[in-house]
Amino acid sequence: MPGMNSSVARLFRDKVAMSAKARAAGIDVPDFVALINHDEVRELMSRVPPPWIIKPRSDVSAIGIRKAQEAGDVWRAIDELDAREKLGERSAHYLLAHFIPGEVFHVDSLVNNGQVRFAGANRYGRPPMEVAHQGGAYISQTLAHASDDEKRLLEINRKLIKTLGLEKGVAHAEFIKSVSDERFYFLEIAARVGGAYIAEVLEAASGINLWREWAKIELSAEQSWKRIVPERRDHAGIILSLAKQEYPDTSAYTDSEIVYRVKKRHHVGLILRSPKLERVTELLDQYARRFANDFIAVVPPLERVE
């Protein structure tokens, strides 16, 4: 399997490169600048009001992300990063971006011949960065089928993947819907299956297994033109958290909508499925309160990959 060339791979790895490419194609992106040219950093801070986000250009999840409330926070962060021994951990490998309050969404796609053959859109219960820094339960659930938000996200996602040049494989893209103007802004994308049991949630809702279909795409030329058709159009969601127990007991959670129980040391999680989105939402809200009493543990987020 030859895979993508290094130029395309960079667009799915470097947040500065992917953001610049997306913005040039007319996709909304929060204002950003690499932490390289200090004049450009000053210009952004003079033009874009705080808060801002400082984040690594290549790491995943909330690793290494920090929020800056004033210019002094940014300059202190640059000094701290540049004092690190490893070149790859210094400020040139970070970016500064406008922090846009809003709900965060993700779209997970299967791509062949440069076209999205299948995609599912989900909404996070809370932004992943907020969960990582403040603790609590991670929640993600499917959007209402054929809703305006789903239609808009899938359209932006198709344009994004075409713009970045992914020919075949999978993609996990994240977007934020601004509370101020209700527009979707592109945050980041990776050419991989999303983590935190996203694939299992999508399979619960649609019957489509991202890993299995990705393998079919890679191994069969006959799949190149086919649209991947879901077995069902249910709704699904996940609640997941670190747990204070080594092996949490979820036997008290007995609703018939539970289709998967996470079995991982010091983790607790349930995946739900129902034909009705309202039922999934209702159970996730209930379980969030119950998890807080029964299981949730909080640890500081990682500053760097370990």
C-alpha positions as a Markdown table, in Angstrom:
| # | Residue | x | y | z |
|---|---|---|---|---|
| 1 | Met | 0.0 | 0.0 | 0.0 |
| 2 | Pro | 1.9 | 3.1 | -1.2 |
| 3 | Gly | 0.0 | 5.6 | 0.9 |
| 4 | Met | 0.0 | 9.4 | 0.4 |
| 5 | Asn | 3.1 | 11.4 | -0.6 |
| 6 | Ser | 4.8 | 13.6 | 2.0 |
| 7 | Ser | 3.3 | 16.8 | 0.7 |
| 8 | Val | -0.3 | 15.6 | 1.2 |
| 9 | Ala | 0.6 | 13.9 | 4.5 |
| 10 | Arg | 1.8 | 17.2 | 5.8 |
| 11 | Leu | -1.7 | 18.7 | 5.2 |
| 12 | Phe | -3.2 | 16.1 | 7.6 |
| 13 | Arg | -0.5 | 16.5 | 10.2 |
| 14 | Asp | 0.6 | 20.2 | 10.4 |
| 15 | Lys | -2.2 | 22.4 | 11.7 |
| 16 | Val | -0.7 | 25.5 | 10.2 |
| 17 | Ala | -0.5 | 23.9 | 6.7 |
| 18 | Met | -4.0 | 22.4 | 6.9 |
| 19 | Ser | -5.5 | 25.7 | 8.1 |
| 20 | Ala | -3.7 | 27.8 | 5.5 |
| 21 | Lys | -4.9 | 25.4 | 2.7 |
| 22 | Ala | -8.5 | 25.4 | 4.0 |
| 23 | Arg | -8.6 | 29.1 | 4.3 |
| 24 | Ala | -7.3 | 29.6 | 0.8 |
| 25 | Ala | -10.2 | 27.4 | -0.5 |
| 26 | Gly | -12.8 | 29.7 | 1.2 |
| 27 | Ile | -13.4 | 27.5 | 4.3 |
| 28 | Asp | -13.9 | 29.4 | 7.5 |
| 29 | Val | -10.9 | 29.0 | 9.8 |
| 30 | Pro | -10.2 | 30.8 | 13.1 |
| 31 | Asp | -7.5 | 33.4 | 12.7 |
| 32 | Phe | -4.1 | 31.8 | 13.3 |
| 33 | Val | -0.3 | 32.3 | 13.0 |
| 34 | Ala | 2.7 | 30.1 | 13.5 |
| 35 | Leu | 4.8 | 31.1 | 16.5 |
| 36 | Ile | 7.8 | 31.9 | 14.3 |
| 37 | Asn | 7.7 | 35.6 | 13.2 |
| 38 | His | 7.1 | 37.7 | 16.3 |
| 39 | Asp | 5.8 | 40.6 | 14.2 |
| 40 | Glu | 3.1 | 38.4 | 12.8 |
| 41 | Val | 2.3 | 37.3 | 16.3 |
| 42 | Arg | 2.0 | 40.9 | 17.5 |
| 43 | Glu | -0.2 | 41.8 | 14.5 |
| 44 | Leu | -2.6 | 38.9 | 15.2 |
| 45 | Met | -2.9 | 39.9 | 18.9 |
| 46 | Ser | -3.5 | 43.6 | 18.0 |
| 47 | Arg | -6.2 | 42.6 | 15.5 |
| 48 | Val | -8.0 | 39.6 | 17.1 |
| 49 | Pro | -9.3 | 40.0 | 20.7 |
| 50 | Pro | -8.3 | 37.5 | 23.3 |
| 51 | Pro | -8.6 | 34.8 | 24.4 |
| 52 | Trp | -6.2 | 32.9 | 22.1 |
| 53 | Ile | -5.2 | 29.3 | 22.0 |
| 54 | Ile | -1.6 | 28.1 | 21.9 |
| 55 | Lys | -1.3 | 24.6 | 20.6 |
| 56 | Pro | 1.2 | 22.2 | 19.0 |
| 57 | Arg | 1.2 | 22.0 | 15.2 |
| 58 | Ser | 1.3 | 18.2 | 15.2 |
| 59 | Asp | 0.0 | 16.6 | 18.4 |
| 60 | Val | -3.4 | 15.2 | 18.9 |
| 61 | Ser | -6.2 | 15.6 | 21.5 |
| 62 | Ala | -5.7 | 18.4 | 24.0 |
| 63 | Ile | -2.0 | 17.6 | 24.6 |
| 64 | Gly | 0.1 | 20.8 | 25.0 |
| 65 | Ile | -2.8 | 23.2 | 24.5 |
| 66 | Arg | -3.1 | 26.3 | 26.6 |
| 67 | Lys | -5.3 | 29.3 | 26.7 |
| 68 | Ala | -3.9 | 32.9 | 26.7 |
| 69 | Gln | -5.9 | 35.8 | 28.1 |
| 70 | Glu | -3.4 | 38.6 | 27.4 |
| 71 | Ala | -0.3 | 39.3 | 25.3 |
| 72 | Gly | 2.0 | 38.6 | 28.3 |
| 73 | Asp | 0.7 | 35.0 | 28.5 |
| 74 | Val | 1.7 | 34.5 | 24.9 |
| 75 | Trp | 5.2 | 35.9 | 25.2 |
| 76 | Arg | 5.8 | 34.0 | 28.4 |
| 77 | Ala | 4.7 | 30.8 | 26.7 |
| 78 | Ile | 7.1 | 31.4 | 23.8 |
| 79 | Asp | 10.0 | 32.0 | 26.2 |
| 80 | Glu | 9.1 | 28.8 | 28.1 |
| 81 | Leu | 8.9 | 26.7 | 25.0 |
| 82 | Asp | 12.1 | 28.1 | 23.6 |
| 83 | Ala | 13.9 | 27.1 | 26.8 |
| 84 | Arg | 13.2 | 23.4 | 26.1 |
| 85 | Glu | 16.0 | 21.1 | 25.2 |
| 86 | Lys | 14.3 | 19.4 | 22.3 |
| 87 | Leu | 14.1 | 21.4 | 19.1 |
| 88 | Gly | 10.7 | 19.8 | 18.3 |
| 89 | Glu | 9.2 | 21.2 | 21.5 |
| 90 | Arg | 10.1 | 24.8 | 20.9 |
| 91 | Ser | 7.8 | 27.6 | 19.9 |
| 92 | Ala | 8.3 | 27.2 | 16.1 |
| 93 | His | 6.4 | 23.9 | 16.4 |
| 94 | Tyr | 3.3 | 25.7 | 17.9 |
| 95 | Leu | 0.7 | 28.1 | 16.6 |
| 96 | Leu | -1.5 | 30.8 | 18.0 |
| 97 | Ala | -5.2 | 30.9 | 17.1 |
| 98 | His | -8.3 | 32.9 | 18.0 |
| 99 | Phe | -10.4 | 31.0 | 20.6 |
| 100 | Ile | -14.0 | 30.9 | 19.3 |
| 101 | Pro | -16.6 | 29.8 | 21.9 |
| 102 | Gly | -19.1 | 27.3 | 20.6 |
| 103 | Glu | -20.1 | 23.7 | 20.2 |
| 104 | Val | -17.5 | 21.3 | 18.7 |
| 105 | Phe | -18.5 | 18.7 | 16.1 |
| 106 | His | -16.6 | 16.0 | 14.3 |
| 107 | Val | -17.1 | 14.4 | 10.9 |
| 108 | Asp | -15.6 | 10.9 | 10.2 |
| 109 | Ser | -15.3 | 9.9 | 6.5 |
| 110 | Leu | -14.4 | 7.0 | 4.2 |
| 111 | Val | -12.7 | 8.3 | 1.0 |
| 112 | Asn | -11.9 | 6.7 | -2.3 |
| 113 | Asn | -10.8 | 8.2 | -5.6 |
| 114 | Gly | -10.8 | 11.6 | -3.9 |
| 115 | Gln | -14.5 | 11.4 | -3.0 |
| 116 | Val | -16.3 | 10.9 | 0.3 |
| 117 | Arg | -18.1 | 7.6 | 0.0 |
| 118 | Phe | -19.5 | 7.7 | 3.5 |
| 119 | Ala | -19.5 | 10.2 | 6.4 |
| 120 | Gly | -21.1 | 10.5 | 9.8 |
| 121 | Ala | -21.4 | 13.8 | 11.8 |
| 122 | Asn | -21.4 | 14.0 | 15.6 |
| 123 | Arg | -21.5 | 16.7 | 18.3 |
| 124 | Tyr | -19.4 | 16.6 | 21.4 |
| 125 | Gly | -21.3 | 17.1 | 24.7 |
| 126 | Arg | -18.4 | 19.5 | 25.8 |
| 127 | Pro | -15.4 | 20.6 | 23.8 |
| 128 | Pro | -12.6 | 18.0 | 24.2 |
| 129 | Met | -10.2 | 20.6 | 25.4 |
| 130 | Glu | -12.6 | 21.5 | 28.2 |
| 131 | Val | -12.9 | 17.9 | 29.3 |
| 132 | Ala | -9.1 | 17.4 | 29.2 |
| 133 | His | -8.4 | 20.5 | 31.3 |
| 134 | Gln | -11.4 | 20.5 | 33.7 |
| 135 | Gly | -12.3 | 16.8 | 33.9 |
| 136 | Gly | -15.7 | 15.3 | 33.7 |
| 137 | Ala | -17.4 | 13.0 | 31.2 |
| 138 | Tyr | -16.6 | 13.0 | 27.5 |
| 139 | Ile | -19.8 | 12.7 | 25.4 |
| 140 | Ser | -20.3 | 12.5 | 21.7 |
| 141 | Gln | -23.5 | 11.7 | 19.8 |
| 142 | Thr | -24.9 | 11.7 | 16.3 |
| 143 | Leu | -26.7 | 14.6 | 14.8 |
| 144 | Ala | -30.3 | 14.5 | 13.7 |
| 145 | His | -30.4 | 13.0 | 10.3 |
| 146 | Ala | -31.0 | 15.5 | 7.5 |
| 147 | Ser | -30.8 | 18.4 | 9.9 |
| 148 | Asp | -29.4 | 21.7 | 8.8 |
| 149 | Asp | -26.3 | 21.3 | 10.9 |
| 150 | Glu | -25.6 | 17.8 | 9.4 |
| 151 | Lys | -26.1 | 19.0 | 5.9 |
| 152 | Arg | -23.7 | 22.0 | 6.3 |
| 153 | Leu | -21.0 | 19.9 | 8.1 |
| 154 | Leu | -21.1 | 17.2 | 5.4 |
| 155 | Glu | -20.8 | 19.8 | 2.7 |
| 156 | Ile | -17.9 | 21.6 | 4.3 |
| 157 | Asn | -16.2 | 18.2 | 5.0 |
| 158 | Arg | -16.5 | 17.2 | 1.3 |
| 159 | Lys | -14.9 | 20.5 | 0.2 |
| 160 | Leu | -12.2 | 20.2 | 2.8 |
| 161 | Ile | -11.1 | 16.7 | 1.9 |
| 162 | Lys | -11.1 | 17.6 | -1.8 |
| 163 | Thr | -9.0 | 20.7 | -1.1 |
| 164 | Leu | -6.5 | 18.8 | 1.0 |
| 165 | Gly | -6.1 | 16.0 | -1.6 |
| 166 | Leu | -6.9 | 12.8 | 0.2 |
| 167 | Glu | -7.3 | 10.1 | -2.4 |
| 168 | Lys | -8.4 | 7.2 | -0.3 |
| 169 | Gly | -8.6 | 6.2 | 3.4 |
| 170 | Val | -10.3 | 7.6 | 6.4 |
| 171 | Ala | -10.5 | 11.1 | 7.9 |
| 172 | His | -11.5 | 12.6 | 11.2 |
| 173 | Ala | -12.2 | 16.3 | 11.0 |
| 174 | Glu | -13.3 | 18.7 | 13.8 |
| 175 | Phe | -15.3 | 21.9 | 13.5 |
| 176 | Ile | -16.7 | 24.5 | 15.9 |
| 177 | Lys | -20.0 | 26.3 | 15.5 |
| 178 | Ser | -19.5 | 29.8 | 16.8 |
| 179 | Val | -22.1 | 31.1 | 19.3 |
| 180 | Ser | -21.7 | 34.6 | 17.8 |
| 181 | Asp | -22.4 | 34.0 | 14.2 |
| 182 | Glu | -23.5 | 30.3 | 14.0 |
| 183 | Arg | -21.0 | 29.6 | 11.3 |
| 184 | Phe | -18.9 | 26.4 | 11.3 |
| 185 | Tyr | -15.1 | 27.0 | 11.5 |
| 186 | Phe | -12.6 | 24.3 | 10.6 |
| 187 | Leu | -10.3 | 23.3 | 13.5 |
| 188 | Glu | -8.2 | 20.3 | 12.4 |
| 189 | Ile | -8.3 | 17.1 | 10.4 |
| 190 | Ala | -6.3 | 13.8 | 10.5 |
| 191 | Ala | -6.1 | 10.9 | 8.1 |
| 192 | Arg | -7.0 | 8.3 | 10.6 |
| 193 | Val | -9.9 | 6.8 | 12.5 |
| 194 | Gly | -11.0 | 9.0 | 15.4 |
| 195 | Gly | -10.1 | 8.0 | 18.9 |
| 196 | Ala | -12.2 | 7.6 | 22.0 |
| 197 | Tyr | -14.4 | 4.9 | 20.5 |
| 198 | Ile | -15.8 | 7.2 | 17.8 |
| 199 | Ala | -15.6 | 4.2 | 15.3 |
| 200 | Glu | -17.8 | 2.1 | 17.6 |
| 201 | Val | -20.4 | 4.9 | 18.0 |
| 202 | Leu | -20.6 | 5.3 | 14.2 |
| 203 | Glu | -21.0 | 1.6 | 13.8 |
| 204 | Ala | -23.7 | 1.5 | 16.4 |
| 205 | Ala | -25.7 | 4.2 | 14.5 |
| 206 | Ser | -25.0 | 3.0 | 10.9 |
| 207 | Gly | -23.7 | -0.5 | 10.9 |
| 208 | Ile | -20.6 | 0.8 | 9.1 |
| 209 | Asn | -17.2 | -0.2 | 10.6 |
| 210 | Leu | -14.6 | 2.3 | 9.6 |
| 211 | Trp | -11.7 | 0.0 | 10.1 |
| 212 | Arg | -13.2 | -2.8 | 8.0 |
| 213 | Glu | -14.3 | -0.5 | 5.2 |
| 214 | Trp | -10.9 | 1.2 | 5.1 |
| 215 | Ala | -9.3 | -2.2 | 4.6 |
| 216 | Lys | -11.7 | -2.9 | 1.7 |
| 217 | Ile | -10.8 | 0.4 | 0.1 |
| 218 | Glu | -7.1 | -0.3 | 0.3 |
| 219 | Leu | -7.3 | -3.9 | -0.9 |
| 220 | Ser | -9.9 | -3.8 | -3.7 |
| 221 | Ala | -9.9 | -1.7 | -6.8 |
| 222 | Glu | -13.5 | -2.6 | -7.3 |
| 223 | Gln | -14.5 | -0.5 | -4.3 |
| 224 | Ser | -13.2 | 2.7 | -6.0 |
| 225 | Trp | -16.5 | 3.9 | -7.4 |
| 226 | Lys | -18.9 | 2.5 | -4.8 |
| 227 | Arg | -20.9 | 4.6 | -2.3 |
| 228 | Ile | -20.9 | 2.8 | 1.1 |
| 229 | Val | -24.5 | 2.4 | 2.1 |
| 230 | Pro | -25.4 | 2.2 | 5.8 |
| 231 | Glu | -27.3 | -0.8 | 7.1 |
| 232 | Arg | -29.4 | 1.5 | 9.4 |
| 233 | Arg | -30.0 | 5.1 | 10.2 |
| 234 | Asp | -30.2 | 5.0 | 14.0 |
| 235 | His | -28.8 | 7.5 | 16.5 |
| 236 | Ala | -26.0 | 6.7 | 18.9 |
| 237 | Gly | -23.8 | 8.2 | 21.5 |
| 238 | Ile | -21.0 | 7.6 | 24.0 |
| 239 | Ile | -20.3 | 8.7 | 27.5 |
| 240 | Leu | -16.7 | 8.0 | 28.6 |
| 241 | Ser | -14.5 | 9.0 | 31.6 |
| 242 | Leu | -11.5 | 8.2 | 33.6 |
| 243 | Ala | -12.7 | 6.1 | 36.6 |
| 244 | Lys | -11.4 | 6.1 | 40.2 |
| 245 | Gln | -12.0 | 2.3 | 40.2 |
| 246 | Glu | -9.5 | 0.1 | 38.5 |
| 247 | Tyr | -12.2 | -1.9 | 36.8 |
| 248 | Pro | -15.6 | -0.1 | 37.2 |
| 249 | Asp | -18.8 | -2.0 | 37.5 |
| 250 | Thr | -21.6 | -0.7 | 35.2 |
| 251 | Ser | -24.0 | -3.5 | 36.0 |
| 252 | Ala | -26.4 | -1.0 | 37.5 |
| 253 | Tyr | -26.8 | 0.6 | 34.1 |
| 254 | Thr | -29.5 | -1.6 | 32.6 |
| 255 | Asp | -31.2 | 0.3 | 29.8 |
| 256 | Ser | -31.8 | -1.7 | 26.7 |
| 257 | Glu | -30.2 | 1.0 | 24.5 |
| 258 | Ile | -26.7 | 0.1 | 25.8 |
| 259 | Val | -24.9 | -1.8 | 23.1 |
| 260 | Tyr | -21.3 | -1.6 | 24.2 |
| 261 | Arg | -19.5 | -1.3 | 27.5 |
| 262 | Val | -15.9 | -0.1 | 27.6 |
| 263 | Lys | -13.6 | -2.5 | 29.3 |
| 264 | Lys | -10.3 | -0.7 | 30.0 |
| 265 | Arg | -8.4 | -0.2 | 33.2 |
| 266 | His | -9.5 | 3.0 | 35.1 |
| 267 | His | -11.9 | 3.9 | 32.3 |
| 268 | Val | -15.7 | 3.7 | 32.2 |
| 269 | Gly | -17.8 | 4.1 | 29.2 |
| 270 | Leu | -21.2 | 3.2 | 27.6 |
| 271 | Ile | -22.3 | 3.4 | 24.0 |
| 272 | Leu | -26.0 | 3.8 | 23.3 |
| 273 | Arg | -28.2 | 3.3 | 20.2 |
| 274 | Ser | -31.8 | 4.2 | 19.5 |
| 275 | Pro | -34.0 | 5.0 | 16.5 |
| 276 | Lys | -34.8 | 8.3 | 18.4 |
| 277 | Leu | -32.2 | 10.9 | 19.0 |
| 278 | Glu | -34.1 | 12.3 | 21.9 |
| 279 | Arg | -33.8 | 9.0 | 23.7 |
| 280 | Val | -30.0 | 9.0 | 23.2 |
| 281 | Thr | -29.7 | 12.5 | 24.5 |
| 282 | Glu | -31.9 | 11.8 | 27.5 |
| 283 | Leu | -29.8 | 8.8 | 28.6 |
| 284 | Leu | -26.5 | 10.6 | 28.1 |
| 285 | Asp | -27.7 | 13.5 | 30.3 |
| 286 | Gln | -28.8 | 11.0 | 33.0 |
| 287 | Tyr | -25.6 | 9.0 | 32.8 |
| 288 | Ala | -23.5 | 12.2 | 33.0 |
| 289 | Arg | -25.0 | 12.9 | 36.4 |
| 290 | Arg | -24.7 | 9.3 | 37.6 |
| 291 | Phe | -21.1 | 9.0 | 36.3 |
| 292 | Ala | -20.1 | 12.0 | 38.4 |
| 293 | Asn | -21.3 | 10.2 | 41.6 |
| 294 | Asp | -20.2 | 6.7 | 40.7 |
| 295 | Phe | -17.0 | 6.8 | 38.7 |
| 296 | Ile | -15.4 | 10.0 | 37.5 |
| 297 | Ala | -11.7 | 10.7 | 38.3 |
| 298 | Val | -9.7 | 13.7 | 37.1 |
| 299 | Val | -6.0 | 13.9 | 36.3 |
| 300 | Pro | -4.1 | 16.9 | 34.8 |
| 301 | Pro | -3.8 | 16.9 | 31.0 |
| 302 | Leu | -0.5 | 15.9 | 29.4 |
| 303 | Glu | 1.8 | 18.8 | 28.4 |
| 304 | Arg | 3.7 | 16.7 | 25.9 |
| 305 | Val | 3.4 | 13.2 | 24.4 |
| 306 | Glu | 4.8 | 10.5 | 26.8 |
